[in-house]
């Protein structure tokens, strides 16, 4: 007994006709008739009553039909279960990123990468820099995209600069200086400031303090934000002014404006960070595509 015997039997029972069953199976009518007769001979019982109106199941056929259907279902389940072993296992690159990376360069690099690779899956997760560092150490992500990572990370990981972005002043859109094309940071010496929190963005409060020190004043930091959107919301709500990389302007920022900072000048260097032992040719290709995406946007 073979599966095709059962398949032909079940189809003939459903169609109540050898000719219609043959058409559904895309098999010749004599072949279907022969296979069903072979099954009946093997089982030792007739499965159909045949007359001019077509086929009808015998009592034995009524009992045999659910068994045949169950056997075919199990055979199908076996094939599905085995399919995974016959297909190449897809590799996965798990990427942690700060919000500005996605519109800045990550999305376009992923699109080009996916056009070239159907055997690699890129998983992305928006995370604060501190969470990315922890996840990288724990092996939960393969690649971190950070803005100016701490220099100490280079002792532990591979660090590859990706993009340079100037720092800008962030003001509420009703601020007296919001219509200016550029300002000196010293013009904000008497303003309250909003900063990113050290716990989520290591080094950013120190960076702000150093910038303000170079401008000749000590920043009056009134509030600290745990994320970029939170900081934009605080500035929009009038909690203070801030200093952020210019590429944060790629994010939705209702109620705030970004103004070029003439002095002091500072470039934030976004970097790709990964474990040396976790380096693969696919990961390096993705990083290369990120750089090419940035170069292409800069050429426009």
Residue frames relative to the residue before (quaternion, step in Angstrom):
aa qw qx qy qz dx dy dz
X 1.0000 0.0000 0.0000 0.0000 0.00 0.00 0.00
X 0.0946 -0.7968 0.5966 0.0175 3.57 -0.85 0.99
X 0.6622 -0.5315 0.3470 0.3982 3.56 -1.21 0.47
X 0.6172 0.5527 -0.3675 0.4224 3.59 1.03 -0.62
X 0.5762 0.5633 -0.3873 0.4480 3.61 1.10 -0.59
X 0.6904 0.4756 -0.2781 0.4688 3.56 0.88 -0.96
X 0.6337 0.5400 -0.3324 0.4431 3.58 0.99 -0.83
X 0.6718 0.4851 -0.2976 0.4741 3.60 0.92 -0.89
X 0.6333 0.5381 -0.3249 0.4515 3.56 1.00 -0.83
X 0.6803 0.4871 -0.2900 0.4646 3.61 0.86 -0.98
X 0.6628 0.4983 -0.3151 0.4617 3.60 0.95 -0.80
X 0.6500 0.5068 -0.3219 0.4658 3.60 0.97 -0.82
X 0.6340 0.5194 -0.3316 0.4673 3.59 1.03 -0.74
X 0.6692 0.4999 -0.3044 0.4578 3.58 0.99 -0.78
X 0.7459 0.4069 -0.2150 0.4814 3.58 0.96 -0.87
X 0.2544 -0.7903 0.5095 0.2262 3.59 1.28 -0.47
X 0.7157 0.3326 -0.2297 0.5695 3.55 1.19 0.66
X 0.4543 -0.6776 0.5068 0.2787 3.57 -0.93 0.93
X 0.6684 0.5173 -0.3136 0.4327 3.58 0.88 -0.92
X 0.6828 0.4685 -0.3007 0.4731 3.61 0.89 -0.86
X 0.6211 0.5309 -0.3417 0.4644 3.58 1.08 -0.72
X 0.6408 0.5282 -0.3197 0.4563 3.58 0.99 -0.86
X 0.6498 0.5127 -0.3181 0.4623 3.59 1.01 -0.83
X 0.6611 0.5067 -0.3085 0.4594 3.60 0.97 -0.84
X 0.7202 0.4386 -0.2372 0.4823 3.56 1.06 -0.81
X 0.3300 -0.7534 0.4897 0.2893 3.54 1.32 -0.30
X 0.5063 0.5898 -0.4259 0.4630 3.53 1.08 0.94
X 0.5713 -0.5922 0.4260 0.3762 3.59 -1.11 0.56
X 0.6131 -0.5866 0.3954 0.3518 3.55 -1.14 0.70
X 0.6538 0.5043 -0.3398 0.4503 3.68 0.86 -0.81
X 0.6332 0.5370 -0.3417 0.4404 3.59 1.03 -0.74
X 0.6467 0.5088 -0.3205 0.4693 3.59 0.97 -0.82
X 0.6511 0.5168 -0.3146 0.4582 3.59 0.93 -0.93
X 0.6675 0.5117 -0.3063 0.4459 3.58 0.90 -0.92
X 0.6725 0.4992 -0.3072 0.4518 3.60 0.89 -0.89
X 0.6493 0.5012 -0.3245 0.4711 3.60 1.00 -0.76
X 0.6507 0.5026 -0.3213 0.4698 3.58 0.98 -0.77
X 0.6105 0.5356 -0.3468 0.4693 3.59 1.08 -0.71
X 0.6498 0.5105 -0.3177 0.4650 3.59 1.00 -0.81
X 0.6498 0.5146 -0.3161 0.4615 3.56 0.96 -0.87
X 0.6513 0.5053 -0.3214 0.4661 3.60 0.97 -0.81
X 0.6619 0.5028 -0.3195 0.4549 3.60 0.96 -0.80
X 0.7042 0.4428 -0.2641 0.4881 3.57 0.99 -0.79
X 0.3935 -0.7517 0.4479 0.2818 3.57 1.22 -0.46
X 0.7068 0.3658 -0.2619 0.5459 3.59 1.23 0.40
X 0.4673 -0.6327 0.5176 0.3369 3.60 -1.18 0.47
X 0.2943 -0.7714 0.5427 0.1544 3.56 -0.97 0.87
X 0.7829 0.2222 -0.1168 0.5693 3.58 1.19 -0.51
X 0.2852 -0.6428 0.6691 0.2402 3.45 -1.39 0.43
X 0.1599 -0.8033 0.5711 0.0551 3.57 -0.79 1.04
X 0.1580 0.7593 -0.6230 0.1017 3.58 -0.92 0.94
X 0.7597 -0.4055 0.2570 0.4387 3.55 -1.29 0.00
X 0.6664 0.5033 -0.3080 0.4558 3.62 1.13 -0.49
X 0.7058 -0.4297 0.2649 0.4970 3.58 1.25 -0.20
X 0.6691 -0.4828 0.3857 0.4129 3.53 -1.21 -0.65
X 0.0144 0.7479 -0.6630 -0.0296 3.53 -1.25 0.55
X 0.5200 -0.6646 0.4435 0.3021 3.55 -1.00 0.81
X 0.4032 -0.6642 0.5713 0.2643 3.53 -1.11 0.72
X 0.6997 -0.4250 0.3386 0.4638 3.55 -1.27 0.01
X 0.6484 0.5007 -0.3094 0.4829 3.56 1.04 -0.80
X 0.6372 0.5423 -0.3191 0.4450 3.56 1.05 -0.80
X 0.6280 0.5389 -0.3272 0.4563 3.58 1.07 -0.77
X 0.6663 0.4770 -0.2965 0.4905 3.57 1.07 -0.72
X 0.6826 0.5143 -0.2873 0.4324 3.58 0.99 -0.87
X 0.5954 0.6332 -0.3664 0.3322 3.59 1.02 -0.80
X 0.7049 0.4404 -0.3128 0.4597 3.69 0.68 -0.87
X 0.6068 0.5400 -0.3620 0.4572 3.59 1.12 -0.61
X 0.6542 0.5091 -0.3076 0.4672 3.58 0.97 -0.87
X 0.6517 0.5154 -0.3135 0.4598 3.58 0.96 -0.86
X 0.6575 0.5099 -0.3074 0.4617 3.59 0.98 -0.82
X 0.6461 0.5166 -0.3192 0.4625 3.58 0.98 -0.81
X 0.6539 0.4998 -0.3102 0.4758 3.59 0.99 -0.80
X 0.6312 0.5274 -0.3346 0.4600 3.60 1.03 -0.78
X 0.6719 0.4934 -0.3001 0.4638 3.57 0.92 -0.90
X 0.6198 0.5313 -0.3402 0.4667 3.57 1.05 -0.72
X 0.6446 0.5152 -0.3134 0.4699 3.56 1.06 -0.79
X 0.6378 0.5252 -0.3186 0.4645 3.58 1.01 -0.83
X 0.6328 0.5338 -0.3290 0.4543 3.57 1.02 -0.80
X 0.6531 0.5119 -0.3180 0.4587 3.57 0.94 -0.84
X 0.6477 0.5124 -0.3205 0.4639 3.58 0.95 -0.88
X 0.6605 0.5198 -0.3041 0.4485 3.58 0.95 -0.91
X 0.7165 0.4501 -0.2500 0.4707 3.57 1.04 -0.73
X 0.5006 0.6820 -0.4200 0.3285 3.58 1.22 -0.42
X 0.6374 0.5601 -0.3337 0.4107 3.57 0.99 -0.84
X 0.6697 0.4946 -0.3022 0.4642 3.59 1.13 -0.62
X 0.6738 0.4961 -0.2959 0.4608 3.56 1.21 -0.41
X 0.6714 0.4722 -0.2909 0.4916 3.55 1.29 -0.23
X 0.5300 -0.6152 0.4581 0.3616 3.61 -1.04 0.63
X 0.4679 -0.6730 0.4994 0.2805 3.56 -1.00 0.86
X 0.3927 -0.7292 0.5100 0.2320 3.59 -0.78 1.02
X 0.3858 -0.6908 0.5635 0.2375 3.52 -0.98 0.88
X 0.2132 -0.7739 0.5852 0.1144 3.56 -1.20 0.53
X 0.1136 -0.7385 0.6604 0.0745 3.55 -1.09 0.84
X 0.1557 -0.8001 0.5767 0.0542 3.57 -0.54 1.20
X 0.0860 -0.8316 0.5481 -0.0263 3.55 -0.53 1.24
X 0.1668 -0.7395 0.6442 0.1012 3.54 -0.98 0.95
X 0.0237 0.8286 -0.5563 0.0572 3.59 -0.88 0.84
X 0.4209 -0.6259 0.5797 0.3083 3.54 -1.27 0.45
X 0.6997 -0.5499 0.2648 0.3713 3.54 -1.11 0.78
X 0.6618 0.5371 -0.3225 0.4116 3.59 0.99 -0.74
X 0.5777 0.6186 -0.3799 0.3732 3.59 1.16 -0.48
X 0.6268 0.5797 -0.3554 0.3805 3.59 0.98 -0.78
X 0.7481 0.3286 -0.2405 0.5239 3.66 0.68 -0.89
X 0.6154 0.5987 -0.3463 0.3781 3.58 1.13 -0.57
X 0.8175 -0.1577 0.1322 0.5379 3.59 0.88 -0.91
X 0.5987 0.6154 -0.3713 0.3534 3.61 1.08 -0.58
X 0.6647 0.5249 -0.3245 0.4212 3.61 0.84 -0.93
X 0.6932 0.4677 -0.2890 0.4660 3.60 0.85 -0.93
X 0.6333 0.5167 -0.3358 0.4681 3.60 1.06 -0.69
X 0.6362 0.5246 -0.3252 0.4629 3.60 1.00 -0.79
X 0.6343 0.5401 -0.3355 0.4398 3.59 0.95 -0.86
X 0.6860 0.4694 -0.2854 0.4771 3.58 0.88 -0.91
X 0.6319 0.5345 -0.3289 0.4548 3.58 1.03 -0.80
X 0.6942 0.4850 -0.2825 0.4507 3.59 0.85 -0.95
X 0.5967 0.5565 -0.3594 0.4529 3.57 1.17 -0.49
X 0.7118 0.4413 -0.2399 0.4909 3.57 1.17 -0.60
X 0.8006 0.2542 -0.0977 0.5337 3.59 1.08 -0.68
X 0.0659 -0.7707 0.6318 0.0511 3.56 -0.82 1.00
X 0.6256 0.5333 -0.3310 0.4632 3.57 1.32 0.12
X 0.6990 0.3882 -0.2552 0.5437 3.58 1.31 0.12
X 0.1842 -0.7751 0.5990 0.0803 3.55 -0.92 0.97
X 0.1878 -0.7658 0.6055 0.1082 3.59 -0.85 0.98
X 0.1038 -0.7745 0.6231 0.0338 3.55 -0.75 1.10
X 0.1023 -0.8149 0.5696 0.0321 3.59 -0.81 0.96
X 0.0319 -0.7913 0.6104 -0.0148 3.54 -1.16 0.71
X 0.3632 -0.7240 0.5479 0.2091 3.56 -0.76 1.10
X 0.1037 0.8006 -0.5729 0.1417 3.58 -0.67 1.15
X 0.5260 -0.5872 0.4974 0.3622 3.55 -1.21 0.47
X 0.6581 -0.5101 0.3595 0.4212 3.62 -1.15 0.43
X 0.6569 0.5138 -0.3235 0.4471 3.60 0.93 -0.88
X 0.6603 0.4948 -0.3096 0.4726 3.61 0.96 -0.83
X 0.6150 0.5400 -0.3508 0.4550 3.59 1.06 -0.66
X 0.6459 0.5192 -0.3255 0.4553 3.58 0.92 -0.87
X 0.6621 0.5018 -0.3068 0.4645 3.58 0.91 -0.92
X 0.6873 0.4909 -0.2889 0.4507 3.58 0.87 -0.94
X 0.6169 0.5382 -0.3407 0.4623 3.57 1.10 -0.68
X 0.6616 0.4979 -0.3032 0.4716 3.57 0.93 -0.85
X 0.7132 0.4549 -0.2493 0.4715 3.58 1.01 -0.83
X 0.4914 -0.6792 0.4245 0.3420 3.59 1.25 -0.06
X 0.4521 0.7035 -0.4382 0.3298 3.60 1.23 0.41
X 0.7480 0.1427 -0.1418 0.6325 3.57 1.29 -0.27
X 0.4238 -0.7091 0.5118 0.2361 3.56 -1.25 0.49
X 0.7954 0.1364 -0.0336 0.5896 3.57 1.16 -0.60
X 0.1350 -0.7684 0.6224 0.0622 3.57 -0.98 0.94
X 0.1665 -0.7611 0.6204 0.0896 3.56 -1.03 0.85
X 0.0130 0.8411 -0.5296 0.1092 3.52 -0.17 1.39
X 0.3778 -0.6801 0.5726 0.2587 3.53 -1.26 0.45
X 0.8273 -0.1590 0.0472 0.5366 3.58 -0.54 1.20
X 0.0696 -0.8236 0.5626 0.0203 3.60 0.33 1.21
X 0.6265 -0.5376 0.4041 0.3940 3.56 -1.21 0.52
X 0.5659 -0.6303 0.4024 0.3471 3.64 -0.90 0.84
X 0.6024 0.5919 -0.3591 0.3974 3.59 1.10 -0.65
X 0.5642 0.6205 -0.3871 0.3831 3.59 1.15 -0.51
X 0.5955 0.5870 -0.3620 0.4121 3.58 1.14 -0.57
X 0.6108 0.5418 -0.3557 0.4549 3.59 1.20 -0.37
X 0.7380 0.4135 -0.1977 0.4953 3.54 1.21 -0.58
X 0.8074 0.1781 -0.0473 0.5605 3.58 1.04 -0.81
X 0.5224 -0.5334 0.5319 0.3995 3.51 -1.41 -0.03
X 0.0712 -0.7936 0.6042 0.0077 3.58 -0.87 0.97
X 0.0263 -0.8086 0.5864 -0.0398 3.57 -0.67 1.13
X 0.3771 -0.7210 0.5272 0.2449 3.65 -0.58 1.07
X 0.2035 -0.7986 0.5608 0.0799 3.55 -0.97 0.93
X 0.8250 -0.0506 0.1243 0.5489 3.55 0.78 -1.06
X 0.2323 -0.7411 0.6122 0.1484 3.55 -1.15 0.72
X 0.0232 -0.8026 0.5947 -0.0407 3.55 -0.87 1.02
X 0.3991 -0.7133 0.5113 0.2655 3.63 -0.80 0.89
X 0.4616 -0.6419 0.5305 0.3057 3.55 -1.19 0.57
X 0.1141 -0.7903 0.6008 0.0370 3.56 -1.13 0.74
X 0.4798 -0.6283 0.5251 0.3151 3.54 -1.28 0.37
X 0.1901 -0.7686 0.6033 0.0963 3.57 -1.01 0.87
X 0.0287 -0.8218 0.5666 -0.0525 3.55 -0.67 1.18
X 0.5431 -0.5426 0.4949 0.4072 3.60 -1.21 0.35
X 0.5475 -0.6639 0.3886 0.3294 3.60 -0.95 0.77
X 0.6724 0.4469 -0.3212 0.4950 3.63 1.24 -0.05
X 0.3862 0.7270 -0.4778 0.3065 3.60 1.27 0.26
X 0.6005 -0.5978 0.3973 0.3524 3.59 -1.07 0.72
X 0.7322 0.4126 -0.2334 0.4890 3.60 1.11 -0.64
X 0.4437 0.7462 -0.4258 0.2551 3.59 1.26 -0.08
X 0.6750 0.4891 -0.2993 0.4643 3.60 1.18 -0.42
X 0.5092 0.6465 -0.4196 0.3831 3.58 1.27 -0.08
X 0.4692 -0.6654 0.5014 0.2929 3.58 -1.13 0.60
X 0.7873 -0.0393 0.0349 0.6143 3.58 1.16 -0.58
X 0.0633 -0.7799 0.6216 0.0367 3.54 -1.23 0.55
X 0.4498 -0.6127 0.5611 0.3278 3.52 -1.35 0.21
X 0.5533 -0.6254 0.4273 0.3466 3.58 -0.98 0.79
X 0.5846 0.6038 -0.3651 0.4005 3.59 1.11 -0.62
X 0.5803 0.5924 -0.3702 0.4187 3.61 1.19 -0.45
X 0.6974 0.4390 -0.2640 0.5012 3.59 1.27 -0.28
X 0.2774 0.8190 -0.4730 0.1690 3.58 1.28 0.25
X 0.7533 0.3840 -0.2097 0.4910 3.61 1.04 -0.71
X 0.5275 0.6402 -0.3980 0.3918 3.58 1.29 0.18
X 0.4628 -0.6077 0.5448 0.3459 3.60 -1.21 0.43
X 0.2521 -0.7826 0.5563 0.1204 3.58 -1.08 0.77
X 0.2317 -0.6933 0.6599 0.1738 3.51 -1.38 0.47
X 0.0953 -0.8064 0.5833 0.0206 3.58 -0.88 0.95
X 0.5028 -0.5800 0.5269 0.3650 3.55 -1.31 0.21
X 0.4965 -0.6812 0.4574 0.2833 3.56 -1.07 0.75
X 0.5652 -0.6246 0.4366 0.3160 3.55 -1.06 0.86
X 0.6257 0.5784 -0.3439 0.3946 3.59 1.00 -0.79
X 0.7572 0.3344 -0.1953 0.5260 3.60 1.04 -0.72
X 0.7876 0.1962 -0.0885 0.5774 3.61 1.09 -0.71
X 0.1876 -0.8268 0.5203 0.1026 3.59 0.32 1.24
X 0.8158 0.2795 -0.2128 0.4594 3.55 -0.95 0.91
X 0.5729 0.6271 -0.3925 0.3529 3.61 1.15 -0.42
X 0.6413 0.4978 -0.3603 0.4595 3.68 0.88 -0.69
X 0.6350 0.5154 -0.3269 0.4736 3.59 1.03 -0.77
X 0.6279 0.5393 -0.3324 0.4521 3.59 1.00 -0.81
X 0.6528 0.5050 -0.3123 0.4705 3.58 0.96 -0.87
X 0.6534 0.5183 -0.3179 0.4511 3.58 0.92 -0.91
X 0.6655 0.5022 -0.3064 0.4593 3.59 0.97 -0.84
X 0.6362 0.5268 -0.3272 0.4589 3.59 1.00 -0.80
X 0.6804 0.4742 -0.2907 0.4772 3.56 0.88 -0.94
X 0.6137 0.5461 -0.3438 0.4549 3.59 1.08 -0.71
X 0.6508 0.4984 -0.3092 0.4821 3.57 1.02 -0.79
X 0.6758 0.4690 -0.2865 0.4912 3.59 1.18 -0.57
X 0.5899 -0.6424 0.3354 0.3562 3.60 1.29 0.04
X 0.7431 0.3261 -0.2474 0.5294 3.60 1.11 0.45
X 0.4293 -0.6556 0.5539 0.2812 3.55 -1.36 0.22
X 0.4248 -0.7291 0.4771 0.2457 3.58 -0.66 1.10
X 0.3039 -0.7196 0.5995 0.1744 3.54 -1.04 0.90
X 0.0720 -0.8303 0.5526 0.0048 3.58 0.15 1.33
X 0.1901 -0.8192 0.5369 0.0675 3.56 -0.45 1.25
X 0.8108 0.0585 0.0055 0.5824 3.58 1.03 -0.77
X 0.2028 -0.7581 0.6075 0.1229 3.55 -1.26 0.56
X 0.2561 -0.7853 0.5532 0.1077 3.54 -0.98 0.92
X 0.4200 -0.7182 0.5037 0.2323 3.55 -1.10 0.73
X 0.8009 0.1350 -0.0776 0.5782 3.60 1.24 -0.19
X 0.6686 -0.5193 0.3521 0.3992 3.55 -1.27 0.36
X 0.6765 0.4796 -0.3085 0.4660 3.59 0.86 -0.91
X 0.6163 0.5379 -0.3458 0.4595 3.58 1.06 -0.69
X 0.6587 0.5019 -0.3147 0.4639 3.57 0.95 -0.83
X 0.6381 0.5156 -0.3302 0.4669 3.59 0.96 -0.81
X 0.6476 0.5231 -0.3153 0.4555 3.57 1.02 -0.78
X 0.6505 0.5124 -0.3168 0.4626 3.58 1.01 -0.80
X 0.6491 0.4953 -0.3199 0.4806 3.59 0.98 -0.81
X 0.6489 0.5172 -0.3177 0.4589 3.59 0.93 -0.88
X 0.7034 0.4712 -0.2578 0.4656 3.57 1.08 -0.73
X 0.5816 -0.6365 0.3518 0.3645 3.57 1.28 0.11
X 0.3928 0.7373 -0.4742 0.2779 3.60 1.21 0.31
X 0.7569 -0.2703 0.1967 0.5615 3.58 1.18 -0.44
X 0.5123 -0.5864 0.5110 0.3641 3.53 -1.35 -0.19
X 0.1585 -0.8066 0.5628 0.0866 3.57 -1.23 0.24
X 0.2958 -0.7034 0.6096 0.2147 3.50 -1.40 0.07
X 0.0861 0.7966 -0.5863 0.1192 3.57 -0.69 1.15
X 0.6059 -0.5149 0.4318 0.4258 3.60 -1.22 0.29
X 0.5847 -0.6203 0.3978 0.3393 3.57 -0.99 0.81
X 0.6400 0.5518 -0.3486 0.4055 3.61 1.05 -0.65
X 0.4820 0.6331 -0.4548 0.4000 3.62 1.24 -0.06
X 0.5580 0.6100 -0.3840 0.4113 3.59 1.23 -0.42
X 0.5349 0.6074 -0.4080 0.4225 3.61 1.27 -0.15
X 0.6244 0.5189 -0.3334 0.4793 3.58 1.24 -0.42
X 0.6169 -0.5072 0.4179 0.4331 3.61 -1.19 0.34
X 0.0649 0.8247 -0.5555 0.0835 3.59 -0.75 0.97
X 0.0158 0.8250 -0.5603 0.0717 3.54 0.72 1.10
X 0.8142 0.2800 -0.2122 0.4623 3.55 -0.96 0.93
X 0.7391 0.3182 -0.2273 0.5485 3.59 1.24 -0.02
X 0.1921 -0.7462 0.6212 0.1426 3.53 -1.31 0.37
X 0.3114 -0.7131 0.5974 0.1940 3.55 -1.23 0.62
X 0.0727 -0.7985 0.5975 -0.0031 3.56 -0.78 1.08
X 0.5240 -0.6465 0.4579 0.3127 3.57 -0.93 0.93
X 0.2849 -0.7495 0.5779 0.1517 3.55 -1.00 0.90
X 0.3221 -0.7765 0.5104 0.1811 3.59 -0.43 1.23
X 0.7828 -0.0717 0.0947 0.6109 3.55 0.86 -1.05
X 0.5621 -0.2700 -0.7811 0.0319 1.48 -1.94 1.55
X 0.4337 -0.6888 0.5104 0.2775 3.59 -1.17 0.47
X 0.0748 0.7762 -0.6228 0.0636 3.52 -1.16 0.73
X 0.1970 -0.7626 0.6067 0.1072 3.55 -0.98 0.91
X 0.2624 -0.7397 0.5998 0.1559 3.56 -0.90 0.97
X 0.2069 -0.7970 0.5598 0.0930 3.59 -0.74 1.06
X 0.2240 -0.7656 0.5918 0.1162 3.58 -0.47 1.22
X 0.0861 -0.8251 0.5583 -0.0087 3.57 -0.94 0.91
X 0.3660 -0.6569 0.6092 0.2517 3.49 -1.37 0.43
X 0.0633 -0.8033 0.5920 -0.0140 3.57 -0.87 0.99
X 0.1391 0.7928 -0.5814 0.1188 3.58 -0.88 0.96
X 0.5874 -0.5703 0.4394 0.3697 3.54 -1.29 0.38
X 0.5367 -0.6403 0.4415 0.3272 3.56 -0.94 0.84
X 0.6998 0.4655 -0.2776 0.4654 3.58 0.96 -0.87
X 0.6760 0.4839 -0.2981 0.4690 3.61 1.24 -0.27
X 0.4204 0.7276 -0.4527 0.2983 3.57 1.28 0.13
X 0.0056 0.7774 -0.6285 0.0263 3.56 -0.95 0.98
X 0.6329 -0.5304 0.3841 0.4130 3.58 -1.21 0.33
X 0.6258 0.5394 -0.3415 0.4481 3.59 1.10 -0.66
X 0.6428 0.5146 -0.3232 0.4664 3.59 0.99 -0.82
X 0.6619 0.4980 -0.3061 0.4692 3.59 0.94 -0.86
X 0.6259 0.5306 -0.3404 0.4593 3.59 1.05 -0.69
X 0.6385 0.5238 -0.3275 0.4590 3.59 0.98 -0.83
X 0.6461 0.5105 -0.3170 0.4706 3.59 0.96 -0.83
X 0.6367 0.5265 -0.3206 0.4633 3.58 0.99 -0.84
X 0.6616 0.5012 -0.3050 0.4670 3.59 0.99 -0.82
X 0.5894 0.5516 -0.3664 0.4626 3.60 1.12 -0.59
X 0.6660 0.4984 -0.3029 0.4651 3.56 0.89 -0.92
X 0.6546 0.5099 -0.3118 0.4629 3.57 0.95 -0.85
X 0.6194 0.5435 -0.3400 0.4531 3.58 1.06 -0.71
X 0.6585 0.4989 -0.3011 0.4763 3.56 0.98 -0.85
X 0.6465 0.5165 -0.3157 0.4643 3.58 0.98 -0.83
X 0.6518 0.5174 -0.3166 0.4552 3.58 0.99 -0.82
X 0.6621 0.4874 -0.3107 0.4769 3.60 0.99 -0.77
X 0.6508 0.5244 -0.3173 0.4481 3.57 1.06 -0.73
X 0.6568 0.5239 -0.3066 0.4474 3.58 1.18 -0.61
X 0.5918 0.5871 -0.3687 0.4113 3.60 1.23 -0.36
